[in-house]
Amino acid sequence: MRVITTLFLKCPCCQSSQYRTSHFDVSAWNPYGAKCIFCKSIMQLDSNPALYHGQKIQTPSALVSCS
């Protein structure tokens, strides 16, 4: 049986979710070897519980502007 684990990583500096991984970057502070492609910061696990439970995040229509 094959288990696939999905990690939701986020940059603590620029809030980006795009990263690259390298086995050269694995350390005690960066166990996944993931760095942001924009600012090169170490990525952290995203702490949004809605993503882990598959819930849809609703945005109030008053905050959305399409102009």
C-alpha positions in Angstrom: 0.0 0.0 0.0 1.4 3.4 -1.0 0.7 6.4 1.2 0.9 9.9 -0.3 1.4 12.8 2.1 0.6 16.3 1.0 2.3 19.1 2.8 1.0 22.7 2.8 4.0 24.9 3.2 4.1 28.7 3.4 6.9 31.2 3.5 7.0 33.2 6.8 8.5 36.2 5.0 6.6 36.8 1.8 3.6 34.4 2.3 4.3 32.6 -0.9 3.4 28.9 -1.3 5.9 28.2 -4.1 9.1 26.4 -3.1 11.8 24.1 -4.2 13.2 21.1 -2.3 16.8 19.9 -2.1 18.4 17.2 0.0 21.3 19.6 0.5 18.9 22.0 2.4 17.7 19.4 4.9 18.6 20.3 8.5 17.1 20.4 12.0 15.5 23.7 11.1 14.4 22.6 7.7 13.4 19.0 7.9 11.7 19.0 4.4 14.5 20.8 2.6 12.1 23.3 1.2 13.0 27.0 0.4 10.9 29.8 -1.0 11.7 30.4 -4.7 11.3 34.2 -4.2 13.1 35.1 -1.0 15.0 31.9 -0.3 13.5 31.6 3.3 12.9 28.3 4.9 9.3 27.2 4.4 7.0 26.4 7.3 3.9 24.2 7.6 0.8 26.2 6.9 -1.4 26.2 10.0 -4.8 26.8 8.3 -7.0 23.9 9.5 -9.6 24.5 6.8 -7.0 23.2 4.2 -6.4 20.0 6.1 -10.1 19.1 6.5 -11.0 19.9 2.9 -13.3 22.7 3.8 -14.0 25.5 1.4 -12.9 29.0 2.6 -15.6 31.5 2.1 -14.7 35.1 1.3 -17.4 37.8 2.0 -18.5 39.4 -1.3 -18.0 42.9 0.2 -14.3 42.2 0.4 -14.0 41.0 -3.2 -13.4 43.7 -5.7 -13.4 42.9 -9.5 -12.6 46.3 -10.8 
